[in-house]
Amino acid sequence: MAVGGHYISIPGLVAAADLSSSQFKTVKLASTAGQVKAVSADTDEAIGVLQNAPASGEEAEVACMGVVKALVE
C-alpha cells in the first residue's frame, strides 16, 4: 500500500547528476554546496527522501520530515 502525506522539504537543493530514476530513494549532500546525489553506500549519511525526478541541475524536492513515499531496495 502506498502512503504519502504532509512533509517538510529542504529548500534550495538541486540535483548534482541525473536523478530521474531515483524518485522516492534517499539522497545525500554532494561536495558542491546546494546539490544532492543518490545514496550509494551503507556508510553514506542520507539527508532525506527525493520526492521528484530531477535531471542534473534541476530542483530536487527532498523531504526531511513527515510521512512520505520511499523506495526500499
C-alpha positions as CSV (number, residue, x, y, z in Angstrom):
1,M,0.0,0.0,0.0
2,A,1.4,3.4,-1.0
3,V,1.3,6.1,1.7
4,G,2.0,9.7,1.3
5,G,1.2,12.7,3.5
6,H,2.4,16.1,4.6
7,Y,6.1,16.6,4.8
8,I,8.7,19.3,5.2
9,S,11.2,19.6,2.4
10,I,14.7,21.3,2.3
11,P,14.5,24.4,0.1
12,G,17.2,25.4,-2.4
13,L,18.6,22.0,-3.4
14,V,19.4,20.9,-7.0
15,A,20.4,17.5,-8.5
16,A,24.2,17.1,-8.9
17,A,23.5,14.4,-11.5
18,D,20.5,12.9,-13.3
19,L,18.2,11.7,-10.6
20,S,15.3,10.9,-12.8
21,S,15.5,7.2,-11.8
22,S,16.0,8.0,-8.1
23,Q,12.5,9.2,-7.1
24,F,11.5,8.0,-3.6
25,K,15.1,7.0,-2.8
26,T,17.3,8.5,-0.2
27,V,19.8,11.3,-1.1
28,K,22.9,12.8,0.4
29,L,24.6,16.1,0.1
30,A,27.1,16.4,-2.8
31,S,30.5,18.0,-2.5
32,T,29.2,21.2,-4.2
33,A,27.0,23.3,-1.9
34,G,23.3,23.1,-2.5
35,Q,23.5,19.9,-4.6
36,V,22.3,16.4,-3.7
37,K,23.1,12.9,-5.2
38,A,21.8,9.4,-4.6
39,V,22.9,7.4,-1.6
40,S,25.2,4.7,-2.9
41,A,26.8,3.1,0.2
42,D,25.7,1.9,3.6
43,T,28.1,4.4,5.2
44,D,26.5,7.4,3.3
45,E,24.6,9.8,5.5
46,A,21.2,10.4,4.0
47,I,19.5,13.8,4.4
48,G,16.1,12.8,3.2
49,V,13.9,11.1,0.5
50,L,13.7,12.5,-3.0
51,Q,10.1,13.2,-3.9
52,N,10.5,14.3,-7.6
53,A,12.7,13.0,-10.5
54,P,15.0,15.9,-11.5
55,A,17.6,15.9,-14.2
56,S,21.0,17.3,-13.5
57,G,20.8,20.9,-12.3
58,E,17.1,20.8,-11.8
59,E,15.4,21.5,-8.4
60,A,15.4,18.5,-6.1
61,E,12.5,18.2,-3.7
62,V,13.9,16.4,-0.7
63,A,11.6,15.5,2.2
64,C,13.4,15.6,5.5
65,M,10.4,15.2,8.0
66,G,6.9,13.8,7.8
67,V,5.1,11.0,6.0
68,V,6.5,10.3,2.5
69,K,6.6,7.6,-0.1
70,A,10.0,5.8,-0.1
71,L,11.5,3.0,-2.1
72,V,13.4,0.4,-0.1
73,E,15.7,-1.9,-2.0
